[in-house]
Amino acid sequence: MEVKKNIISKGTIKGKFLGFKNNYTIFEFTDGQKWRQNESKFWHHFAINPEAEISYHDGKYYLGIKGLEKTVEVRRIK
């Protein structure tokens, strides 16, 4: 069964993206949005200014990076 996700924002991560690290990792978009990783998930992936999207499903927000199959739960801090 495929999970339906609602994409609420698309953009570009500002600068270097090193992957998902811990609950303190902050992802800043070029438009000023800031999202903090909200779960312990580790996945190394290096990219510069990658395209990204924030989706919402099952009451939670998730960050997806273009070219990376993994997502991580996040919460908006700005």
The first five atom37 places (N, CA, C, CB, O) and aatype in JSON, in Angstrom:
{
  "aatype": [12, 6, 19, 11, 11, 2, 9, 9, 15, 11, 7, 16, 9, 11, 7, 11, 13, 10, 7, 13, 11, 2, 2, 18, 16, 9, 13, 6, 13, 16, 3, 7, 5, 11, 17, 1, 5, 2, 6, 15, 11, 13, 17, 8, 8, 13, 0, 9, 2, 14, 6, 0, 6, 9, 15, 18, 8, 3, 7, 11, 18, 18, 10, 7, 9, 11, 7, 10, 6, 11, 16, 19, 6, 19, 1, 1, 9, 11],
  "atom_mask": [
    [1, 1, 1, 1, 1],
    [1, 1, 1, 1, 1],
    [1, 1, 1, 1, 1],
    [1, 1, 1, 1, 1],
    [1, 1, 1, 1, 1],
    [1, 1, 1, 1, 1],
    [1, 1, 1, 1, 1],
    [1, 1, 1, 1, 1],
    [1, 1, 1, 1, 1],
    [1, 1, 1, 1, 1],
    [1, 1, 1, 0, 1],
    [1, 1, 1, 1, 1],
    [1, 1, 1, 1, 1],
    [1, 1, 1, 1, 1],
    [1, 1, 1, 0, 1],
    [1, 1, 1, 1, 1],
    [1, 1, 1, 1, 1],
    [1, 1, 1, 1, 1],
    [1, 1, 1, 0, 1],
    [1, 1, 1, 1, 1],
    [1, 1, 1, 1, 1],
    [1, 1, 1, 1, 1],
    [1, 1, 1, 1, 1],
    [1, 1, 1, 1, 1],
    [1, 1, 1, 1, 1],
    [1, 1, 1, 1, 1],
    [1, 1, 1, 1, 1],
    [1, 1, 1, 1, 1],
    [1, 1, 1, 1, 1],
    [1, 1, 1, 1, 1],
    [1, 1, 1, 1, 1],
    [1, 1, 1, 0, 1],
    [1, 1, 1, 1, 1],
    [1, 1, 1, 1, 1],
    [1, 1, 1, 1, 1],
    [1, 1, 1, 1, 1],
    [1, 1, 1, 1, 1],
    [1, 1, 1, 1, 1],
    [1, 1, 1, 1, 1],
    [1, 1, 1, 1, 1],
    [1, 1, 1, 1, 1],
    [1, 1, 1, 1, 1],
    [1, 1, 1, 1, 1],
    [1, 1, 1, 1, 1],
    [1, 1, 1, 1, 1],
    [1, 1, 1, 1, 1],
    [1, 1, 1, 1, 1],
    [1, 1, 1, 1, 1],
    [1, 1, 1, 1, 1],
    [1, 1, 1, 1, 1],
    [1, 1, 1, 1, 1],
    [1, 1, 1, 1, 1],
    [1, 1, 1, 1, 1],
    [1, 1, 1, 1, 1],
    [1, 1, 1, 1, 1],
    [1, 1, 1, 1, 1],
    [1, 1, 1, 1, 1],
    [1, 1, 1, 1, 1],
    [1, 1, 1, 0, 1],
    [1, 1, 1, 1, 1],
    [1, 1, 1, 1, 1],
    [1, 1, 1, 1, 1],
    [1, 1, 1, 1, 1],
    [1, 1, 1, 0, 1],
    [1, 1, 1, 1, 1],
    [1, 1, 1, 1, 1],
    [1, 1, 1, 0, 1],
    [1, 1, 1, 1, 1],
    [1, 1, 1, 1, 1],
    [1, 1, 1, 1, 1],
    [1, 1, 1, 1, 1],
    [1, 1, 1, 1, 1],
    [1, 1, 1, 1, 1],
    [1, 1, 1, 1, 1],
    [1, 1, 1, 1, 1],
    [1, 1, 1, 1, 1],
    [1, 1, 1, 1, 1],
    [1, 1, 1, 1, 1]
  ],
  "atom_positions": [
    [[0.84, -1.19, 0.0], [0.0, 0.0, 0.0], [0.88, 1.24, 0.0], [-0.95, 0.0, 1.22], [1.76, 1.39, 0.85]],
    [[0.65, 2.12, -0.95], [1.44, 3.35, -1.06], [0.89, 4.41, -0.11], [1.43, 3.87, -2.51], [-0.33, 4.61, -0.02]],
    [[1.79, 5.09, 0.6], [1.39, 6.15, 1.52], [1.18, 7.43, 0.73], [2.46, 6.36, 2.64], [2.07, 7.86, 0.0]],
    [[0.02, 8.04, 0.88], [-0.25, 9.31, 0.22], [0.38, 10.42, 1.05], [-1.78, 9.55, 0.03], [0.13, 10.54, 2.25]],
    [[1.19, 11.22, 0.39], [1.8, 12.33, 1.11], [1.38, 13.65, 0.49], [3.33, 12.2, 1.1], [1.2, 13.76, -0.72]],
    [[1.22, 14.62, 1.34], [0.85, 15.96, 0.9], [2.09, 16.83, 0.95], [-0.29, 16.56, 1.79], [2.6, 17.13, 2.03]],
    [[2.58, 17.24, -0.21], [3.76, 18.1, -0.26], [3.31, 19.51, 0.09], [4.46, 18.05, -1.66], [2.44, 20.08, -0.58]],
    [[3.91, 20.08, 1.13], [3.5, 21.42, 1.57], [4.52, 22.49, 1.19], [3.28, 21.44, 3.06], [4.21, 23.68, 1.21]],
    [[5.76, 22.07, 0.86], [6.79, 23.03, 0.52], [7.87, 22.36, -0.31], [7.39, 23.66, 1.79], [8.26, 21.22, -0.04]],
    [[8.35, 23.07, -1.33], [9.48, 22.62, -2.14], [10.5, 23.73, -2.16], [9.04, 22.22, -3.59], [10.14, 24.91, -2.14]],
    [[11.77, 23.36, -2.19], [12.8, 24.38, -2.22], [14.17, 23.77, -2.33], [0.0, 0.0, 0.0], [14.35, 22.65, -2.82]],
    [[15.15, 24.54, -1.87], [16.55, 24.15, -1.95], [17.18, 24.29, -0.59], [17.31, 24.99, -3.0], [17.02, 25.32, 0.07]],
    [[17.91, 23.26, -0.16], [18.66, 23.34, 1.09], [19.86, 24.26, 0.84], [19.13, 21.92, 1.58], [20.54, 24.13, -0.17]],
    [[20.11, 25.16, 1.75], [21.19, 26.13, 1.62], [22.54, 25.49, 1.95], [20.93, 27.34, 2.54], [22.73, 24.98, 3.06]],
    [[23.46, 25.52, 1.01], [24.83, 25.05, 1.24], [24.97, 23.55, 1.25], [0.0, 0.0, 0.0], [24.27, 22.84, 0.52]],
    [[25.89, 23.07, 2.09], [26.21, 21.64, 2.15], [25.13, 20.87, 2.9], [27.57, 21.43, 2.83], [24.66, 21.28, 3.96]],
    [[24.75, 19.74, 2.32], [23.85, 18.79, 2.98], [24.68, 17.54, 3.24], [22.56, 18.48, 2.1], [25.24, 16.96, 2.31]],
    [[24.75, 17.12, 4.5], [25.59, 15.99, 4.87], [24.78, 14.75, 5.25], [26.49, 16.37, 6.02], [25.35, 13.73, 5.63]],
    [[23.47, 14.84, 5.15], [22.62, 13.7, 5.46], [21.85, 13.91, 6.74], [0.0, 0.0, 0.0], [21.76, 15.03, 7.26]],
    [[21.29, 12.84, 7.24], [20.52, 12.86, 8.48], [21.43, 12.39, 9.6], [19.23, 11.96, 8.38], [22.09, 11.36, 9.48]],
    [[21.48, 13.16, 10.69], [22.42, 12.82, 11.76], [21.73, 12.54, 13.09], [23.41, 13.92, 11.93], [21.79, 11.42, 13.59]],
    [[21.09, 13.54, 13.65], [20.48, 13.35, 14.98], [19.38, 14.39, 15.19], [21.55, 13.45, 16.11], [19.08, 15.17, 14.28]],
    [[18.8, 14.4, 16.36], [17.68, 15.3, 16.64], [18.07, 16.77, 16.69], [17.05, 14.92, 17.94], [17.2, 17.63, 16.84]],
    [[19.34, 17.07, 16.56], [19.78, 18.47, 16.61], [20.16, 19.01, 15.24], [20.95, 18.62, 17.56], [20.56, 20.16, 15.12]],
    [[20.06, 18.18, 14.21], [20.43, 18.61, 12.86], [19.39, 19.6, 12.35], [20.55, 17.4, 11.91], [18.19, 19.33, 12.38]],
    [[19.86, 20.75, 11.87], [18.97, 21.78, 11.33], [19.19, 21.88, 9.83], [19.22, 23.16, 12.02], [20.32, 21.92, 9.35]],
    [[18.09, 21.93, 9.11], [18.12, 22.07, 7.65], [17.57, 23.45, 7.31], [17.3, 20.93, 6.94], [16.43, 23.76, 7.64]],
    [[18.39, 24.27, 6.67], [17.96, 25.63, 6.31], [17.75, 25.7, 4.8], [19.0, 26.69, 6.76], [18.61, 25.31, 4.01]],
    [[16.58, 26.21, 4.43], [16.25, 26.38, 3.01], [16.71, 27.77, 2.56], [14.72, 26.19, 2.77], [16.88, 28.67, 3.38]],
    [[16.9, 27.93, 1.26], [17.34, 29.22, 0.72], [16.3, 30.32, 0.93], [17.66, 29.09, -0.76], [16.64, 31.5, 0.9]],
    [[15.03, 29.95, 1.15], [13.98, 30.96, 1.39], [13.86, 31.35, 2.86], [12.65, 30.44, 0.89], [12.98, 32.13, 3.22]],
    [[14.76, 30.81, 3.72], [14.76, 31.18, 5.13], [14.09, 30.18, 6.07], [0.0, 0.0, 0.0], [14.27, 30.27, 7.28]],
    [[13.32, 29.23, 5.54], [12.71, 28.22, 6.4], [13.8, 27.4, 7.09], [11.76, 27.29, 5.59], [14.83, 27.09, 6.49]],
    [[13.56, 27.05, 8.35], [14.47, 26.17, 9.07], [13.66, 25.04, 9.69], [15.27, 26.94, 10.16], [12.62, 25.26, 10.3]],
    [[14.16, 23.82, 9.52], [13.52, 22.63, 10.03], [14.55, 21.84, 10.81], [12.92, 21.77, 8.88], [15.7, 21.73, 10.39]],
    [[14.14, 21.28, 11.95], [15.03, 20.47, 12.78], [14.62, 19.0, 12.67], [14.98, 20.94, 14.27], [13.43, 18.66, 12.7]],
    [[15.62, 18.14, 12.55], [15.36, 16.7, 12.51], [14.69, 16.3, 13.83], [16.68, 15.89, 12.29], [15.13, 16.71, 14.9]],
    [[13.63, 15.5, 13.74], [12.81, 15.19, 14.9], [12.82, 13.7, 15.26], [11.39, 15.65, 14.66], [11.94, 13.23, 15.98]],
    [[13.79, 12.97, 14.76], [13.92, 11.55, 15.08], [15.38, 11.15, 14.94], [13.01, 10.67, 14.16], [16.14, 11.77, 14.2]],
    [[15.77, 10.11, 15.64], [17.13, 9.6, 15.54], [17.23, 8.69, 14.33], [17.55, 8.83, 16.83], [16.8, 7.54, 14.35]],
    [[17.78, 9.24, 13.27], [17.98, 8.48, 12.04], [19.29, 8.95, 11.44], [16.77, 8.66, 11.02], [19.52, 10.15, 11.28]],
    [[20.15, 8.01, 11.11], [21.45, 8.35, 10.56], [21.56, 7.83, 9.13], [22.59, 7.77, 11.45], [21.35, 6.65, 8.86]],
    [[21.9, 8.74, 8.22], [22.08, 8.37, 6.83], [22.99, 9.41, 6.2], [20.72, 8.26, 6.08], [22.62, 10.58, 6.1]],
    [[24.18, 8.99, 5.77], [25.14, 9.93, 5.18], [24.83, 10.1, 3.69], [26.59, 9.43, 5.37], [24.64, 9.14, 2.96]],
    [[24.79, 11.36, 3.29], [24.58, 11.7, 1.87], [25.11, 13.11, 1.68], [23.04, 11.59, 1.46], [24.66, 14.05, 2.35]],
    [[26.07, 13.28, 0.79], [26.65, 14.6, 0.56], [26.07, 15.22, -0.7], [28.18, 14.52, 0.47], [26.02, 14.59, -1.76]],
    [[25.64, 16.48, -0.58], [25.15, 17.23, -1.74], [25.31, 18.72, -1.42], [23.65, 16.88, -2.07], [25.31, 19.13, -0.26]],
    [[25.43, 19.51, -2.45], [25.48, 20.97, -2.29], [24.22, 21.55, -2.89], [26.77, 21.58, -2.95], [23.89, 21.29, -4.05]],
    [[23.51, 22.34, -2.09], [22.25, 22.98, -2.49], [21.26, 21.99, -3.12], [22.53, 24.11, -3.46], [20.77, 22.24, -4.22]],
    [[20.97, 20.87, -2.44], [20.05, 19.9, -3.05], [18.6, 20.39, -3.03], [20.14, 18.57, -2.32], [18.19, 21.15, -2.15]],
    [[17.84, 19.94, -4.02], [16.41, 20.2, -4.03], [15.77, 19.35, -2.93], [15.78, 19.87, -5.44], [16.17, 18.21, -2.7]],
    [[14.78, 19.93, -2.26], [14.16, 19.24, -1.13], [12.67, 19.55, -1.1], [14.83, 19.64, 0.2], [12.2, 20.5, -1.72]],
    [[11.96, 18.72, -0.35], [10.53, 18.97, -0.15], [10.14, 18.57, 1.26], [9.69, 18.22, -1.19], [10.7, 17.64, 1.85]],
    [[9.15, 19.28, 1.78], [8.55, 18.95, 3.06], [7.16, 18.39, 2.77], [8.48, 20.2, 4.03], [6.36, 19.0, 2.06]],
    [[6.89, 17.22, 3.31], [5.57, 16.62, 3.14], [4.93, 16.4, 4.5], [5.66, 15.28, 2.35], [5.61, 16.39, 5.53]],
    [[3.62, 16.23, 4.49], [2.86, 16.05, 5.73], [1.97, 14.83, 5.56], [2.02, 17.32, 6.09], [1.18, 14.75, 4.62]],
    [[2.11, 13.87, 6.49], [1.19, 12.74, 6.52], [1.21, 12.1, 7.89], [1.55, 11.72, 5.43], [2.23, 12.12, 8.59]],
    [[0.1, 11.54, 8.26], [-0.09, 10.91, 9.58], [0.27, 11.85, 10.73], [0.76, 9.65, 9.67], [0.81, 11.42, 11.75]],
    [[-0.02, 13.14, 10.56], [0.21, 14.11, 11.63], [1.65, 14.54, 11.82], [0.0, 0.0, 0.0], [1.98, 15.17, 12.83]],
    [[2.53, 14.2, 10.87], [3.95, 14.54, 11.0], [4.49, 15.14, 9.71], [4.78, 13.29, 11.38], [3.93, 14.92, 8.63]],
    [[5.57, 15.9, 9.83], [6.24, 16.5, 8.68], [7.5, 15.71, 8.37], [6.58, 18.0, 8.95], [8.19, 15.23, 9.28]],
    [[7.8, 15.57, 7.07], [8.97, 14.8, 6.64], [9.76, 15.59, 5.6], [8.55, 13.45, 6.06], [9.19, 16.26, 4.75]],
    [[11.08, 15.49, 5.69], [11.98, 16.1, 4.73], [12.45, 15.04, 3.76], [13.18, 16.78, 5.43], [12.92, 13.97, 4.16]],
    [[12.31, 15.33, 2.48], [12.82, 14.46, 1.42], [13.82, 15.23, 0.58], [0.0, 0.0, 0.0], [13.61, 16.42, 0.31]],
    [[14.88, 14.58, 0.17], [15.93, 15.2, -0.64], [15.93, 14.52, -2.0], [17.33, 15.08, 0.05], [15.86, 13.29, -2.09]],
    [[16.01, 15.31, -3.07], [16.02, 14.76, -4.42], [17.21, 13.82, -4.57], [16.08, 15.89, -5.48], [18.34, 14.17, -4.23]],
    [[16.95, 12.62, -5.08], [18.0, 11.63, -5.29], [18.25, 10.73, -4.09], [0.0, 0.0, 0.0], [19.09, 9.83, -4.16]],
    [[17.53, 10.96, -3.01], [17.69, 10.16, -1.79], [16.34, 9.52, -1.47], [18.21, 11.04, -0.59], [15.35, 10.23, -1.29]],
    [[16.3, 8.21, -1.39], [15.04, 7.52, -1.14], [14.56, 7.66, 0.3], [15.18, 6.06, -1.48], [13.36, 7.52, 0.56]],
    [[15.45, 7.92, 1.22], [15.11, 8.05, 2.65], [14.48, 9.42, 2.92], [16.36, 7.85, 3.54], [14.77, 10.4, 2.24]],
    [[13.61, 9.45, 3.92], [13.09, 10.72, 4.44], [13.32, 10.72, 5.94], [11.56, 10.9, 4.09], [13.62, 9.69, 6.54]],
    [[13.16, 11.9, 6.53], [13.32, 12.01, 7.98], [12.23, 12.92, 8.53], [14.73, 12.54, 8.36], [11.85, 13.9, 7.9]],
    [[11.73, 12.57, 9.71], [10.73, 13.41, 10.36], [11.39, 14.7, 10.83], [10.05, 12.66, 11.55], [12.48, 14.67, 11.4]],
    [[10.72, 15.82, 10.6], [11.24, 17.13, 11.0], [10.15, 17.95, 11.65], [11.83, 17.88, 9.78], [8.96, 17.63, 11.57]],
    [[10.58, 19.05, 12.3], [9.62, 20.03, 12.81], [10.16, 21.41, 12.47], [9.38, 19.88, 14.36], [11.37, 21.63, 12.49]],
    [[9.25, 22.32, 12.15], [9.67, 23.66, 11.74], [10.08, 24.49, 12.95], [8.54, 24.37, 10.96], [9.38, 24.51, 13.96]],
    [[11.21, 25.16, 12.83], [11.67, 26.04, 13.88], [11.71, 27.5, 13.43], [13.03, 25.62, 14.37], [11.87, 28.39, 14.26]],
    [[11.57, 27.76, 12.14], [11.5, 29.13, 11.62], [10.82, 29.12, 10.28], [12.89, 29.77, 11.51], [10.65, 30.17, 9.66]]
  ]
}
